[in-house]
Each structure stands twice: as structure tokens, then as C-alpha cells.
Amino acid sequence: MNGNRMISLLKQVNAYLDQYGKEVMLAEDEDLTLPQSFLLGYLLESGKDEFCATVICRETGLSKATVSGLFKELRQKGYIEMEFIPEDGRRKRILLTPKTLEARKRIRGLLARRRDCLCRGISESDLAVIENGLTQMSRNLKEEHNQIRRNRHDTNTAWTGRGI
């Protein structure tokens, strides 16, 4: 497959996924946005009672800024509560509220409909191949990103010996 075609298709899938999610949320008259429901779905599926934002970022691939913004919105809507961890004042514990637990079935249903729409007509074996390929692409980009950051940091902090 042509690399440019693959990137174009990934961008199209992402755009359609966002558009589909917005339309479903509007049709369901949800007070949640698609990113909010995705994050709540992740929290509900984890089976945990409390969460750490750093771990969520690592496991979902969302940026710290995105997770922070989503947490703020979800807290304002009453889906989560946040409390400082006494041992480390910089970290916060994220707790699900009864409102989230009441919405569990609805959120899972919305996310399942989106997944079913996305994967319709694709066999389980093909889905496994696609997931493996996307996982490797994500790893490749992450490694490249980290290497670029390291090189930039090394270049910016390297002592050149000038000015002596």
C-alpha cells in the first residue's frame, strides 16, 4: 500500500469517527461529548475505583492537556470527583461518581455502536491484523517522536565551547 494513501485513509477514518460520534451524541441528546464518553468508557472498563492521570495518558494515548481538560469538564458535569493525594500534593486521585455508574450502560452502548459501525464487514482475523498494524505504527511514531525530542534536547543543551 502506498504510504501517502494509508495516511490519507487514517485521516479520513479519524474524521468520520469524530463526525459519527458527534451525530450519535446529538441524536441521543447526551450531555457528554464523544471524547468525554470515550474517557468515561475507559474508566468504567478498567474496573478500578480510582485513577491516576499519568497512567490514563499512557494507556489511552491522549495528551496530558486533553485528559486534564476532559477531567475538568467531567467534574463540572458531576461524572467524576478529584482529590489530592496527601503523599504527593501534585497528584490527584480521580473517583467515579454515582452519576457515572448510573450512566454506565448508556455509555457502553454508545461506544459499542461506534465500534460496531467502524468494524462492520471486517472479520475477526482481519481486525486482529489491523490492530497489530496500528499498534506497531503507534510504537514507531512514538519512538521517532522521542528520538527527535532527545536530539533536540541534546542539541539545545550541548556545550559548544564558544564564548571562552
ABEGO torsion letter per residue (X at the ends): XBAAAAAAAAAAAAAAAAAAAAAAAAAAGBABBAAAAAAAAAAAAAGBABBBAAAAAAAAGBBAAAAAAAAAAAAAAGABBBBBBAABAABBBBBBBAAAAAAAAAAAAAAAAAAAAAABGBBAAAAAAAAAAAAAAAAAAAAAAAAAAAAAAAAAABBAGBGX
